[in-house]
Each structure stands twice: as structure tokens, then as C-alpha cells.
Amino acid sequence: MLTQMPDTPFYEQLLAIVGNVFDAYSAVLFLPEADSEVCRAAAAFSLGDALNREAAIAPGQGLVGWIIRENKPLLISNFDQHRGVLGYYRGGEEERIRAFMGYPVAATGGALCLDSRKTYTFGEKDLKILSQFAELAGNHLARSREVAQSLVEHGFYQAQRRIATLHKTFPKWAAFRSGLLTLLSEATGFRHAILTVRDESGRSYFLEGANESPFNGGREAPTRFSVGQGLVGWVFKNQTPVYTGEKDEASRLPLFGLDVPTIDCKSVICLPIHFSKKTRGVLTLADPRPLPISEELKAFVGMVSESLALFLENLHLRTRLGSPSA
């Protein structure tokens, strides 16, 4: 999953150079969070202590937000509070700023901004020079994301290759199941990888395996759950996948129902496993942390669920999934 963070040392050095070149009071580089329009301060340089280095600005929010939204530069030689707000200072420090200049980071979104306590510090020529620094920052972030994306895809590819040959290493179902769930947890970063299957009656389902118990205190799983009970039961009943992560509201529906004490999960993926024209299992990933759920992650887990369905059908496990296996 792609959780690329800004290369802070590179940007801090870049901002120090920018601040010195333009004789600025402060310089701040805002870059977008992964899969979000909100831009955070990736790096900052300031001669004072009032700059908010954790500042987050949405498109259209203040002068910086205007640059981000419009993707246009902004130069204010005689700045005061009537011209707008900067949004990256604490206290009343912003009232002492007299000049402002900002340029959009075209490659990725974001803005590179400078200010000064002196009026008419910056001019059109300075704005052109600033554009080159903004371009440098954007290109660096774009390359970093490409590398991170390549590593993510390579990691999923390697995991998929291992899963494809797992049946040769573990020909018996119990060992294969354990190896698959452990590998799935490691590859995705989710704490829990869980497999549940329905019984032959189709009215209930049970826990077939988990790399780590999702139940509070590691207690044993109940023998049966009713189809429709909990989030997993909902997937059985509706034959529809569920994805909830850092950008979604955490599901209030417990994994196995209100009367089954499980860990509080803020990130959940549930995929129905179909074979022989029925949903016979649900593959679940769960984690107490709010994790990003990228399209690459969805594709990888989808391929794993398809491989698992094929494995179950080819080994004719349908007849033995009616009772929990050890």
C-alpha cells in the first residue's frame, strides 16, 4: 500500500537555500498528502519560532489555498491582514508579515511560499526564480512516489508468486491455510488475516483460520455465527466486498456481531470467496490502525481470494468445510 512520506531532509535543505537566496523571513513547502487534496507543510525555514510546522491547508483556504486551488502564482508586495490570511503561523506573528510570494508545485500539487517582514521584498523576477525551486520540489516528490509505487507493486508481485506455489510447500490444507494467512498479513501490513467459511446448510459460518486471534484476550472463537451476523456475516449474506480504511468512517458493525468481543478495527477488508455458484467463504483483513486501502492493495487481495477459491474447489474441500478444522 502506498504511504509515501515526504523526503524531509531534502526539502529542509531546499527550503534553507530558498530562504537565504530571497532573504525571506520564512519559507514553507506545502505538498499533498497521499490520495488527498489537503496539503501539509513538508518542510519549513523560518527566522522565528511561531511558524506552525504541522500546518495543513485545503484548496481555497487562505492565500496558500488559493495558489493550490487555482494552480497560479501569487505576489503581494505590501501585505496586510485585509489581503487575506497565510494560515501557517501561530499567535499574532502573521500580523508582522509585510510581503508574500508563492508558486504552485505543478507536478504534484502544493505550493512553495515565502514571506518577509519588509514591504516590497519580492518582485516579478523573484517569482520566476521561485518557480524553478517549486519545479525542483515537485519533480523530486513525483520521482519518490514512482519509486515507492514500484516497491509496493514489486512487494505484492513477490507475495503473489509465493502464494502461487504455496500448495507445493504445504500440500495439506491446515498448513496451507496457516501459511497463506501469515503471508497475507505480512504482505499487506494488516495485523489480522482471517478466513471464515459457511456450513453446508448455508445458515451459519465459522472461523476456519486466522494468523492471529481477533478476539479480545486471545479467547477462542465461538463455534458458529449466523449468516448475516456481524460485518463478515453481512458479506456472506450480500455477497459484496467491504473496504474501510483511513479515509472512511470506521465501521460500527463488529466483525462477528455485537455479542462477540473482538478487537476494535479501524481498517477492514472483507472479500467473498465464490465457487460452485455460492459464496462459501469470506477472506478478511483487519487492523486497529486506520490504514490506507489503495487500488493496488485491492487488486492484490482480490487475486489472493481468487487463488484461494480455485484452491478450495480443486481440492474438493467443499465437503469438509461444513465443520471447523484444527
C-alpha positions in Angstrom: 0.0 0.0 0.0 1.3 3.4 -0.9 2.0 5.6 2.2 4.8 7.6 0.7 6.0 10.3 3.1 7.8 13.5 2.1 11.7 13.3 1.9 12.1 15.7 4.8 15.9 16.1 4.8 15.9 17.0 1.0 13.1 19.5 1.4 14.6 21.1 4.6 17.9 21.7 2.7 16.0 23.1 -0.3 14.0 25.5 2.0 17.1 26.7 3.7 18.6 27.6 0.3 15.4 29.3 -0.8 15.2 31.3 2.4 18.8 32.5 2.1 18.5 33.3 -1.7 15.5 35.5 -1.2 16.4 36.9 2.2 13.0 35.7 3.5 11.7 35.6 7.0 10.0 32.2 6.4 9.7 29.7 3.6 7.2 26.9 3.7 6.7 24.0 1.2 3.2 22.5 1.2 2.8 19.1 -0.5 -0.4 17.0 -0.8 -1.0 14.0 1.4 -1.3 10.7 -0.4 -4.7 10.4 -2.1 -5.9 13.7 -0.6 -6.4 17.3 -1.7 -5.1 18.6 1.7 -1.6 19.9 1.6 0.7 19.8 4.7 3.9 21.5 5.5 6.5 19.1 4.2 9.4 21.4 5.2 9.9 24.9 6.5 12.5 27.5 7.2 12.0 30.5 9.5 14.0 33.1 11.4 11.3 33.0 14.1 9.7 30.4 16.4 6.0 31.0 15.6 5.7 29.0 12.4 3.4 26.1 12.5 5.4 23.2 11.0 2.3 20.9 11.2 0.1 23.3 9.2 -2.4 21.7 6.8 -4.2 23.7 4.2 -7.1 22.7 1.9 -7.6 24.1 -1.6 -9.1 27.6 -1.4 -8.1 28.1 2.3 -6.4 31.4 2.6 -3.7 32.7 0.2 -1.8 29.4 0.2 -5.0 27.5 -0.5 -5.8 29.9 -3.4 -2.5 29.1 -5.0 -3.1 25.4 -4.6 -6.7 25.5 -6.0 -6.0 27.9 -8.9 -2.6 26.5 -9.7 -1.4 30.1 -10.2 1.5 32.1 -8.6 0.8 35.0 -6.2 2.9 38.0 -5.3 1.9 40.6 -2.7 4.5 43.3 -2.2 2.6 45.2 0.5 0.8 42.6 2.6 -1.7 43.2 5.4 -4.4 41.2 7.0 -7.0 42.7 4.7 -5.4 40.9 1.7 -6.0 37.5 3.2 -4.5 35.0 5.7 -1.4 32.9 5.3 -2.5 30.2 7.7 0.9 28.8 8.8 1.7 31.0 11.8 0.7 30.7 15.4 -0.3 33.6 17.6 -0.1 37.1 16.2 3.1 36.5 14.2 1.3 36.8 10.9 0.5 40.5 11.6 4.2 41.3 11.3 4.5 40.0 7.7 4.7 42.7 5.1 5.4 40.8 1.8 4.3 37.4 0.5 5.1 35.3 -2.6 4.0 31.8 -3.5 4.3 29.5 -6.5 2.3 26.3 -7.2 4.0 22.9 -7.3 2.7 21.9 -10.7 3.9 18.3 -10.9 2.1 17.0 -7.8 0.0 19.9 -6.4 1.0 22.0 -3.4 2.7 25.4 -3.1 6.1 26.9 -2.2 5.7 30.1 -0.2 7.9 32.9 1.1 7.3 35.9 3.3 9.2 38.8 4.7 8.8 41.5 7.4 9.8 44.1 4.9 7.5 45.5 2.2 8.5 45.2 -1.5 11.0 42.5 -0.7 9.9 40.3 -3.7 9.4 41.2 -7.4 8.4 39.5 -10.6 12.0 38.4 -11.2 12.0 36.7 -7.8 8.8 34.9 -8.7 10.4 33.4 -11.8 13.3 32.1 -9.8 10.9 30.7 -7.2 9.1 28.8 -9.9 12.4 26.8 -10.5 12.6 25.8 -6.9 8.9 24.8 -6.9 9.5 22.7 -10.0 12.5 21.0 -8.3 10.4 20.1 -5.3 7.6 18.7 -7.4 9.8 16.6 -9.6 11.5 15.2 -6.5 8.2 14.2 -5.0 7.0 12.7 -8.3 10.1 10.6 -8.6 9.9 9.5 -4.9 6.3 8.4 -5.5 7.2 6.4 -8.6 9.9 4.6 -6.7 7.6 3.9 -3.8 4.9 2.7 -6.1 7.3 0.4 -7.8 8.4 -1.1 -4.5 4.8 -1.6 -3.5 3.9 -3.4 -6.7 7.1 -5.4 -6.5 6.3 -6.5 -3.0 2.8 -7.6 -4.0 4.1 -9.4 -7.0 6.6 -11.3 -4.9 3.9 -12.2 -2.4 1.6 -13.4 -5.2 4.4 -15.6 -6.6 4.9 -17.2 -3.2 1.2 -17.8 -2.8 1.0 -19.4 -6.2 3.5 -22.1 -5.2 2.4 -22.4 -1.5 0.4 -25.5 -2.2 3.6 -27.3 -3.2 5.3 -26.4 0.1 2.2 -27.1 2.1 0.1 -29.7 0.4 -2.1 -30.3 3.4 -5.0 -27.8 3.9 -4.3 -26.8 7.5 -0.6 -25.9 6.8 -1.5 -24.2 3.5 -4.2 -22.1 5.3 -1.8 -21.1 8.0 0.9 -20.2 5.6 -1.4 -18.2 3.3 -2.9 -16.1 6.1 0.5 -15.4 7.6 1.9 -14.4 4.2 -1.2 -12.2 3.5 -0.8 -10.3 6.8 2.9 -9.7 6.1 2.4 -8.6 2.6 -0.4 -6.1 3.3 0.6 -4.9 6.7 -2.7 -5.8 8.3 -2.4 -7.3 11.7 -5.2 -9.9 11.2 -5.8 -12.2 8.3 -8.9 -14.3 8.8 -10.7 -17.0 6.8 -14.3 -17.9 7.6 -16.5 -20.5 5.8 -20.2 -21.3 5.8 -21.5 -24.6 6.6 -23.5 -26.8 4.2 -26.8 -25.6 5.5 -25.9 -22.1 4.5 -27.4 -20.7 7.7 -24.2 -20.2 9.6 -20.5 -19.8 9.3 -17.4 -20.4 11.4 -13.8 -19.4 11.8 -11.7 -21.6 9.6 -8.3 -19.9 10.4 -6.5 -16.8 11.5 -2.9 -15.8 11.6 -3.7 -14.1 15.0 -6.8 -14.2 17.1 -9.1 -11.2 16.5 -11.0 -11.9 19.7 -10.3 -9.9 22.9 -7.8 -11.5 25.1 -7.0 -14.2 22.5 -10.0 -16.1 23.6 -11.3 -19.0 21.5 -13.8 -18.4 18.7 -17.5 -19.3 19.1 -18.4 -22.5 17.4 -20.8 -20.9 14.9 -22.1 -17.5 13.7 -25.4 -16.9 12.0 -25.2 -15.7 8.4 -25.9 -12.0 8.5 -24.2 -11.7 11.9 -21.5 -9.1 12.1 -19.7 -7.5 9.2 -18.4 -10.8 8.0 -21.9 -12.2 8.1 -23.2 -9.3 6.1 -20.6 -10.1 3.3 -21.8 -13.7 3.4 -25.4 -12.6 3.0 -25.0 -9.9 0.5 -22.0 -11.4 -1.5 -20.4 -8.0 -1.6 -16.9 -6.9 -0.6 -16.3 -4.3 2.1 -13.4 -1.9 2.2 -13.0 0.6 5.1 -9.7 2.4 6.0 -8.1 5.7 6.9 -10.3 7.8 4.5 -13.5 6.2 5.6 -15.5 6.3 8.8 -14.7 3.2 10.8 -17.5 0.6 10.5 -19.6 0.4 13.7 -20.6 -3.1 12.9 -18.3 -5.6 14.7 -16.7 -8.3 12.7 -18.8 -11.1 14.1 -21.6 -9.3 15.8 -22.3 -7.2 18.9 -22.3 -10.1 21.3 -18.8 -11.3 20.2 -16.0 -9.3 21.8 -13.4 -8.6 19.1 -10.6 -6.0 18.7 -11.7 -2.6 17.6 -10.7 -2.4 13.9 -10.4 0.9 12.1 -9.4 -0.8 8.8 -11.2 -3.8 7.4 -11.3 -5.6 4.0 -13.8 -8.4 3.6 -13.9 -10.4 0.3 -16.5 -13.1 -0.5 -15.0 -16.3 -1.9 -17.2 -17.8 -4.6 -17.1 -21.3 -6.0 -19.7 -23.8 -7.2 -22.1 -20.9 -7.7 -22.2 -19.9 -4.0 -20.3 -17.7 -1.5 -18.6 -20.3 0.6 -16.1 -18.2 2.4 -15.0 -14.7 3.4 -11.4 -13.6 3.5 -10.9 -10.8 6.0 -8.1 -8.4 6.7 -8.4 -6.3 9.9 -6.3 -3.8 11.8 -6.8 -1.5 14.7 -5.0 1.3 12.9 -6.5 3.5 10.1 -4.6 2.1 7.1 -4.7 3.3 3.5 -6.5 1.0 1.1 -5.1 1.6 -2.3 -6.2 0.2 -5.6 -3.1 -1.9 -5.7 -3.9 -3.4 -2.4 -7.5 -4.2 -3.5 -6.2 -5.8 -6.7 -3.7 -7.9 -4.8 -6.1 -9.1 -2.1 -8.6 -9.8 -4.9 -6.1 -12.1 -6.7 -5.4 -13.9 -3.5 -9.1 -14.5 -2.9 -9.5 -15.9 -6.4 -6.5 -18.2 -5.9 -7.9 -19.4 -2.7 -11.3 -20.1 -4.3 -9.6 -22.1 -7.0 -7.5 -24.0 -4.5 -10.6 -24.9 -2.4 -12.5 -26.0 -5.4 -9.7 -28.0 -7.0 -9.1 -29.9 -3.7 -12.8 -30.6 -3.4 -12.8 -29.1 0.1 -16.5 -28.2 -0.2 -17.5 -31.4 1.6 -15.2 -30.8 4.6 -15.8 -27.1 5.2 -19.0 -28.0 6.9 -17.1 -28.4 10.2 -14.2 -26.5 11.7 -10.8 -27.9 11.1 -8.0 -27.9 13.5 
